[in-house]
Amino acid sequence: MTALVLASFLWVAQQQPTPMNTEITAEEDHLRSVLSETNGSPVEMLRAFEIHLNKFPNSPRKAEIEKAAAKSAIDLKDDARTIYWGDRVLEREVDLQILDRVANALLSSKNITQEMAQKALRYTKQFEELVLQIDKEAMANPKDAARRRDEVDRGLCRSLVLQSRALGILGKHPDAVVAARKAMDYSPSEIAANQLGLALSKAGQPAEAAKAFAEALMVPDVRATDAERELDRKLMGENWVKSKGSEAGMAELLLPAYDRMAALVAEKRKVLRQLDPNRDAANPMEYTLSGVNGDKLDLKTLRGKVVVLDFWATWCGPCRGQYPLYEQVKDRFKDRKDVVFLAINTDEDQGLVKPFLAEQKWNKSVYFEDGLSRALRVENIPTTIVFDKNGQLASRLNGYIPERFVDMLSARIEGALKP
């Protein structure tokens, strides 16, 4: 949430009726006043929060405003104030973004102390525990499992990279190496490989550190910047020279490093594809959909046919009204082998679908959207989409007009059938 959104939230809150208490009225008048002078500037927004809390240190909105100040400082990338306000928020509650940013700010401090490193370590472990708990709860629902797995793994990787940095500052170099290796297991990336190299170097293992920096340099990760690549190259050379006495033979590190990282990335992608076979699909008609009864449908096998996709949900009232009309359209084309109708369910809780179909006595040939609605930008339901025989999107109906739907969709299908 940006500082502007937070300030808007607070501004709206000030418009609500308040008790006839002069102290509260004076405070709210002050908050309105300082916010009105910010003109939407994030810098001035943070200053306004600080001025207000300095004047009213026991404000009943103190927790709310301190969190707004912390988020504003994060938006501004102001490390000192991120730490100052973030610490106050984290004394009361756990917030993933604030845990991460405060820990990073602490570890980025030029004058970091052992106490600061210990606090950062505590925050990153809290972050890790919270992400693992969220992951455990989320995995109960298979929808978007691959995306969630990737997000969780990246979050855990970042947490462990920061833990490794903190452990290194605390002089616990073997533990720092272990944490960095765990980060690599979660997400084989430049940031994890770089931290592993730093940890190994501080642990007195320059030859292994050189290999890690080579991996950081060669990882097929487009998120790495040119500056990061240059630093990895520099650190690889320094550690190789430290272990071997010269740069002779250092080039031989690169090809094996690339092969190792490419294999790790490929394995990671394989795991994610097992969770979501559509993860790398180039276009919607390359998706594989899972059926309510456990069957699978590869949409590529329908090439050469007109494909009609009906996006609906059990909770959607208009979808119930459209259903008999959709069945009428299907009946019109029942003798056409080159027209395929697919009912695509978009429910978050997929367990609701089978009982619903049985209760409503609907056709049970239903498939889950499995990410297809996101690929097709289906934002409202019911939505009906028609693909032509070449797999190109031919028509789209958002919602439906009851008295015209059957003829409209029939005409769209006839149009898609034309050469």
Secondary structure, 3 states (H helix, E strand, C coil): CCHHHHHHHHHHHHCCCCCCCHHHHHHHHHHHHHHHCCCCCHHHHHHHHHHHHHHCCCCCCHHHHHHHHHHHHHHCCCHHHHHHHHHHHHCCCCCHHHHHHHHHHHHCCCCCCHHHHHHHHHHHHHHHHHHHHHHHHHCCCCCCHHHHHHHHHHHHHHHHHHHHHHHHHCCCHHHHHHHHHHHHHHCCCHHHHHHHHHHHHHCCCHHHHHHHHHHHHHCCCCCCCHHHHHHHHHHHHHHHHHHHCCCCCHHHHHHHHHHHHHHHHHHHHHHHHHHCCCCCCCCHHHCEEEECCCCEEEHHHHCCCEEEEEEECCCCHHHHHHHHHHHHHHHHCCCCCCEEEEEEECCCCHHHHHHHHHHHCCCCCEEECCCHHHHCCCCCCCEEEEECCCCCEEEEEECCCCCCHHHHHHHHHHHHHCC
